[in-house]
Amino acid sequence: MTEPLFREDSYLRSCDATVVAVEPNGVVLDRTVFYPTGGGQPGDSGTFSTADGRKVTIAEARKGAEPGTVVHIPAPDMPALHVGDKVTAAIDWERRHRLMRMHTLLHLLSAAVPFPVTGGQVSDGKGRLDFDVPNSEEGVSLDKATIERALNDYVAQGKGVSVRWITDDELAAQPQLVKTMSVKPPVGTGRVRLLEVDGIDLQPCGGTHVRSIEEIGPVKVDKIESKGAKNRRVVVSFA
């Protein structure tokens, strides 16, 4: 297994690690700061450096075929790495921080729009959530200006963001914590990771986030789209 250092501290930018496997599509380390693609958030990019001068650009990190492993995918024509090599793994921090800000913003969006979430995606500088919203003839609509104002009001509060863990049984007893309809949090390991925005949002999430929502900065609602009879997509970005 790969020790996921990003899980406990999303602000770690680099770590020393050892190559434990070289697969056809990438390299597995014993520990990593690279977040693998998942939960709507893209995997990290960055570099591996070795003491003998090799520098390998990592285009993306993904979950490996073996449970608990992270595969780091090199860009084309990079120097070879071998099992046992010692590397310094460093993420593209500026990109990661933008993804952290956006992922946390989507948690605020899920609080500002009080409907079940049917899908979502974190991108670099932009993101979206899809909501299961009753039909317009029932008198429910979403307003760009109202949502944008609510999001910026949240950000201005500067509330803290923290992680805690609960057991599978505790989650089962609190089904209201799960806002997503299509993707359920992973259970079966005995515990589930919760992301809490103090006084605003609490839900299971394995992604990387900022420590304070003040770091998100000013935001805007780009558009609200209809994606079916009840599905409404809200697209947000940094202002």
C-alpha positions in Angstrom: 0.0 0.0 0.0 1.0 3.6 -0.5 0.9 5.8 2.6 -1.3 8.7 1.6 0.4 11.7 3.3 -2.0 14.1 1.6 -4.9 12.6 3.6 -3.7 14.0 6.9 -2.0 17.2 5.6 -3.0 18.6 2.2 -0.4 21.3 2.6 2.6 18.9 2.3 4.4 19.8 -1.0 7.0 17.1 -1.1 8.2 14.0 0.6 11.1 11.5 0.4 9.9 8.1 -0.7 11.0 4.7 -2.2 9.9 3.1 -5.4 8.2 -0.2 -4.5 6.8 -1.1 -8.0 7.2 -0.1 -11.6 4.1 -0.9 -13.6 3.4 -0.5 -17.4 1.6 2.8 -16.8 3.5 4.2 -13.9 5.4 4.1 -10.6 4.2 3.1 -7.1 5.9 4.6 -4.0 5.8 3.5 -0.4 4.4 7.0 0.5 3.2 10.0 -1.5 2.0 13.6 -1.4 0.3 13.1 -4.8 -3.5 13.0 -4.6 -4.8 10.4 -7.1 -7.8 11.2 -9.4 -11.0 10.5 -7.6 -14.1 12.0 -6.0 -14.4 14.5 -8.9 -10.9 15.9 -8.2 -8.1 15.6 -10.7 -4.9 13.8 -9.7 -1.8 15.8 -8.9 1.1 16.5 -11.3 4.7 17.3 -10.3 8.2 15.8 -10.3 10.3 13.0 -8.9 14.0 13.8 -8.3 16.8 11.3 -7.5 20.1 11.8 -5.8 22.0 10.9 -9.0 20.3 13.7 -11.0 17.4 12.1 -12.7 14.3 14.2 -12.8 11.0 12.7 -13.9 7.9 14.8 -14.7 4.7 13.2 -13.3 1.8 14.0 -15.5 -0.9 12.6 -13.2 -1.5 10.4 -10.2 -4.2 7.7 -10.2 -5.5 5.0 -7.9 -3.7 1.7 -8.6 -5.2 -1.7 -9.4 -4.1 -2.9 -6.0 -6.3 -1.4 -3.2 -4.6 1.4 -1.4 -1.9 2.1 -4.0 -1.2 5.3 -6.0 0.3 5.1 -9.5 2.3 8.1 -10.6 2.2 8.4 -14.4 5.3 9.9 -16.0 5.2 12.2 -19.0 6.6 10.7 -22.2 10.3 10.1 -22.6 11.3 10.5 -19.0 14.3 8.8 -17.3 13.5 5.3 -16.1 12.9 4.6 -12.4 13.6 1.2 -10.7 12.3 -0.6 -7.6 14.4 0.5 -4.7 15.2 4.0 -6.1 15.0 6.8 -3.5 13.1 9.9 -4.8 11.9 13.2 -3.6 8.3 13.5 -4.8 7.1 17.1 -5.2 3.7 18.2 -6.4 2.8 21.2 -8.6 1.8 23.2 -5.5 0.2 26.2 -7.3 -2.1 23.9 -9.3 -2.9 21.8 -6.2 -3.8 24.9 -4.1 -6.2 26.0 -6.8 -7.8 22.6 -6.8 -8.0 22.7 -3.0 -9.7 26.1 -3.1 -12.2 24.9 -5.8 -13.0 21.6 -4.0 -13.8 23.5 -0.8 -15.9 26.0 -2.7 -18.0 23.2 -4.0 -18.7 22.2 -0.4 -20.0 25.8 0.1 -22.1 25.5 -3.0 -23.7 22.3 -1.7 -24.7 24.3 1.4 -25.9 27.3 -0.6 -28.1 25.1 -2.8 -30.2 22.9 -0.5 -30.9 20.0 -2.9 -29.4 16.6 -3.3 -26.2 16.5 -5.4 -26.4 14.2 -8.5 -22.8 14.9 -9.7 -19.8 17.2 -9.7 -16.4 18.0 -11.0 -13.4 19.9 -9.7 -11.3 21.6 -12.4 -8.4 24.0 -12.3 -10.1 27.4 -11.6 -13.6 26.1 -12.3 -16.0 23.6 -10.9 -19.6 22.4 -11.0 -22.3 20.6 -9.0 -25.4 19.1 -10.4 -28.5 19.2 -8.2 -31.8 17.3 -8.2 -34.2 20.2 -8.2 -38.0 20.0 -8.4 -39.6 21.0 -11.6 -40.1 24.7 -12.3 -43.8 24.4 -12.2 -43.5 23.5 -8.5 -42.3 27.0 -7.9 -38.6 26.2 -7.4 -35.8 28.0 -9.3 -32.1 28.8 -8.9 -30.9 32.4 -9.2 -27.3 33.1 -10.1 -27.0 36.4 -8.2 -28.5 34.9 -5.0 -26.2 31.9 -5.1 -23.1 34.0 -5.9 -23.9 36.4 -3.0 -24.3 33.5 -0.6 -21.0 31.9 -1.6 -19.1 35.2 -1.2 -20.8 35.8 2.1 -19.6 32.4 3.3 -16.0 33.1 2.1 -16.0 36.4 3.9 -16.7 34.6 7.2 -13.3 32.9 7.0 -14.5 29.8 8.8 -12.1 27.0 9.5 -12.0 23.7 7.6 -11.2 20.4 9.4 -11.2 16.7 9.0 -12.5 14.1 11.4 -13.3 10.4 11.2 -16.4 8.5 12.2 -17.2 4.8 12.1 -19.2 3.0 9.4 -22.0 2.5 11.9 -22.0 6.2 12.9 -22.4 7.1 9.2 -25.2 4.6 8.7 -27.0 6.2 11.7 -26.7 9.7 10.1 -27.7 9.3 6.4 -28.3 13.0 6.1 -24.5 13.5 6.0 -24.4 12.0 2.5 -25.5 14.7 0.0 -24.4 12.9 -3.2 -27.0 10.6 -4.8 -24.9 8.9 -7.4 -21.6 8.4 -5.4 -21.6 6.9 -1.9 -18.7 7.3 0.5 -16.4 4.2 0.7 -17.3 2.0 3.7 -16.0 -1.3 4.8 -12.7 -0.2 6.3 -14.3 0.6 9.6 -14.1 4.4 9.4 -15.2 7.3 7.1 -13.4 10.6 6.6 -15.6 13.7 7.2 -14.8 17.2 5.9 -16.3 20.0 8.1 -16.6 23.7 7.2 -17.3 25.1 10.7 -21.0 25.8 11.0 -21.7 25.6 7.2 -21.1 22.0 5.9 -20.3 18.5 7.1 -20.1 15.5 4.7 -17.9 12.6 3.8 -15.0 13.5 1.5 -11.6 12.2 0.7 -10.3 15.2 -1.2 -7.8 17.9 -0.4 -9.0 21.2 1.0 -7.9 24.6 2.4 -7.7 25.2 6.1 -9.8 28.3 6.0 -12.5 29.2 3.4 -11.0 32.7 3.3 -8.3 31.2 1.1 -10.9 30.6 -1.6 -11.1 34.3 -2.4 -13.9 36.0 -4.5 -16.0 33.7 -6.6 -18.7 33.9 -9.3 -21.5 31.8 -10.6 -20.8 31.5 -14.3 -24.1 29.8 -15.3 -27.0 27.5 -14.3 -27.9 24.9 -16.9 -30.8 22.5 -17.2 -29.6 18.9 -17.6 -32.9 17.1 -17.6 -36.4 17.4 -16.1 -35.0 17.9 -12.6 -31.2 18.2 -13.0 -29.7 21.7 -12.7 -26.0 22.3 -13.1 -24.4 25.2 -11.3 -20.9 26.2 -12.7 -18.6 28.4 -10.5 -15.2 29.9 -10.9 -12.8 32.3 -9.2 -13.6 35.9 -9.8 
